[in-house]
Amino acid sequence: MIRGYIVYILTFAALGVGLWYVLRVGATLRAPAEIAGEWHVRWETASPTGMGYHGVMRIDQSGKYCTLDFDNARVISVKIIDGTALGQGDPKLPVARLSGDGYHVTLHPTAVRDTVRMEISGRDHHRGLAERVSRPAERAFGGTPVLAPVADARH
């Protein structure tokens, strides 16, 4: 019976050490900055869809993995590989460098908030100025995010 208690205590101790380790390592991790949302793009070159010099780009983001959807006609799956979006504070770095599906996408900061200079290279090359017009939370609620009602303590 003593052996059962020892196994139980050692198992509990191992779980405690494992939890401590996960919390310790997890405290050092930082989520990438949000680049997701709907962006209006003014292309300096032809658009990736060939639909003129104005278009809409939607970025869906899950951590450092992103899907770029151009005018609901062309989709590129990419991963953020470096940039200030990953917490790298060097102001000389772009907001994000993304790579995947044979493309390299670079988002350079501008002086205007929520506006980036975008460059796409790979099978073809595209440049443009993108302005974010909505974020994912705004799309989900159809406009400005709605706050949940606060319960009234008097009832």
N, C-alpha and C positions, 0 to 999 in steps of 0.2 A: 504494500500500500504506500510506503514511503516513496518507492520508485515512481509511482503515479503522480504524487505531489511534485516531485522534482521535475518530471517531464512537463507537467502543467506550468510550473513556475518558469522553467527555461523557455517554453513556448511563449508565454506572456512577455517575458523579458525580450525575446527576439522580436516580437511584434512591436514592443515599445521602442527598441533601438531602430527598427525599420521605419517607424513613423517619424521618429526624431530626424533620421537621415533625409527622408523625403521632404519634411518641412524645412530643414536646413538648406538643402539644394534648391528647393522651390522658391525660397525667399530671394535667391539671387537671379531668378529668371524674370524677364520683362516681356510683356506682349508687344508686338510691333504696333506702331502708330496706325491709326485708321486711315486708309486711303480709299476705302469703299465709298460708293455713292454713285450718283448720276452726274456725269460731266458733259458740258457742251463743249465741243471741240471746233476750233477754227483751224483747218488744215492749211499749212503753207505749201504742202505737196498734195498730190491726190490722196484721197482717203483710202484706208485699207479695204473698203467695200466698193470703191469706185463710184460712190454716190455724190460726188461734188466736194466742195470745200468747207461745208458745215456738216456737223453730225453729232450724234449722241453716243457717248461711251458709258457703259455701266460696268462698274467694278464691284464684284462680289468678293469678299475677303473672309478667309478663315485662318487666323494667325498669319503666317508668312506665305500662305498659298492664296493666289488670286485668280479669278476668271475675268477676263476683259471681253465684253460683248459690245461690238461696234454696230450700231444701227440695227440691232436684232438680225444681223445678216452674217456676221463673222465672229467667231469666238476663239480666244487664245487663252490657254491655261499656263500660268507662269508662277514662279516662286520668287519672293523677295530675297535677294542674295546679299545686298548691303545697302547702306544709305542711312540717313538720319531717322527714317521710319523704324529701323532696328535698334535705335538708341545710340548709334554712333554719332557723337556730338560734333564732329569736325564740320564747321560750316562750309567747307569747300566741297563736301560730299553732296551728291544729289539727294532729294527726298527719298528716292528709292531706285534701285536697279533691280529689274526683274528679268528672269530668264526661263525659257521653256518653249516647247513646241517649235523649236528652231528659230525663235525670236529673242531679241534682247530689247527690253523696254527701259528707258531711262526717264525719270520724272525730275526735272530741275526746278528748284524753287524760284519764285519771282517776288517782286516787292508787294504784290497784291495777295491778300489772304485767300486761301482756297483756289489759287490759280497756279498752274504749273506749266512749264514748257516741256513738251513730250517729244521723245524721239524713239522711233521703232526701227530696228534694223534686223535683218535676217534674210529671208527669201526675197523681200522687197523692203523699201525704205520709205518711212513717212515721218513728217515733222508737223507739229502744230501746237497751239496754245489751248489748254483745257481749263475750264472754270467749273468747279463743283457747284451744282445747283441744289443738290439734296444729299442727305446722308441716309444710311439704312433705316434709322429709327424714324426719320421723317417720312420715308416711303411707307413704312409699315402702318403708320397712323394716318397717312394721307395728308400730311402737312406738319405743323408743329407738334412735337411729341406731347402727348396727353399724360398728365400726372394722375396717378390713381387717387381716388377720393380718400380723405382721411376719416377714420371712424370717429363718431361723436361719442365721447365718454359719458355724456349725460343720459344716453339711452340704454 
